[in-house]
Amino acid sequence: MYSVNPRQGGDGSILFGGWAPRQHELLEYVAQDPRRQTDDGLTDFEPVTEAVREFGTNGFQWYVFS
């Protein structure tokens, strides 16, 4: 299950997220071996923001506020 949600507050942000049934089984599998784990911490969101803006603008003709 995946979701796309506009944030409350009207700043134009959109939250993308998801959850998969049986997610706990995947997490248990990954936890069994450190080689299966990845640090996906993100400190610079601007490349993601720009990619979503480009995708929305070109793919869906979204109007993007600056």
C-alpha positions as CSV (number, residue, x, y, z in Angstrom):
1,M,0.0,0.0,0.0
2,Y,1.4,3.4,-1.0
3,S,0.2,6.8,-0.3
4,V,0.7,10.4,-1.5
5,N,-0.6,13.0,1.0
6,P,-0.4,16.8,0.9
7,R,0.8,18.2,4.1
8,Q,-1.4,20.3,6.3
9,G,-0.4,23.9,6.4
10,G,-0.5,24.7,2.7
11,D,3.2,25.0,2.1
12,G,2.9,22.9,-1.0
13,S,4.7,19.9,0.4
14,I,3.6,16.3,-0.5
15,L,4.5,13.3,1.6
16,F,5.1,10.0,-0.2
17,G,5.0,6.8,1.9
18,G,4.1,3.2,1.9
19,W,3.7,0.0,3.8
20,A,3.7,-3.5,2.6
21,P,1.8,-6.4,4.1
22,R,4.2,-8.8,5.9
23,Q,6.7,-5.9,6.2
24,H,7.7,-7.3,9.6
25,E,9.0,-10.5,7.9
26,L,11.3,-8.4,5.7
27,L,12.6,-6.5,8.7
28,E,13.3,-9.7,10.5
29,Y,15.2,-11.1,7.5
30,V,17.3,-7.9,7.2
31,A,18.0,-7.9,11.0
32,Q,19.5,-11.4,10.8
33,D,22.6,-10.3,8.8
34,P,24.3,-6.9,9.0
35,R,25.3,-7.2,5.3
36,R,21.6,-6.9,4.5
37,Q,21.3,-3.5,6.2
38,T,21.7,-0.1,4.6
39,D,21.9,3.3,6.2
40,D,19.4,5.2,4.2
41,G,19.5,8.3,6.3
42,L,19.0,11.4,4.2
43,T,20.3,14.8,5.2
44,D,19.8,16.7,1.9
45,F,16.2,16.5,0.6
46,E,16.6,19.0,-2.2
47,P,17.6,16.4,-4.9
48,V,14.5,14.4,-3.9
49,T,12.3,17.5,-4.0
50,E,13.6,18.5,-7.4
51,A,13.1,15.0,-8.8
52,V,9.4,15.0,-7.6
53,R,8.9,18.5,-9.0
54,E,10.3,17.5,-12.4
55,F,8.3,14.3,-12.4
56,G,5.0,16.0,-11.4
57,T,5.6,18.9,-13.8
58,N,6.6,16.8,-16.8
59,G,4.5,13.7,-16.1
60,F,1.3,15.2,-14.7
61,Q,1.5,18.9,-15.8
62,W,1.5,20.0,-12.1
63,Y,1.8,23.6,-11.5
64,V,4.8,24.1,-9.2
65,F,4.9,27.0,-6.8
66,S,8.4,28.5,-6.4
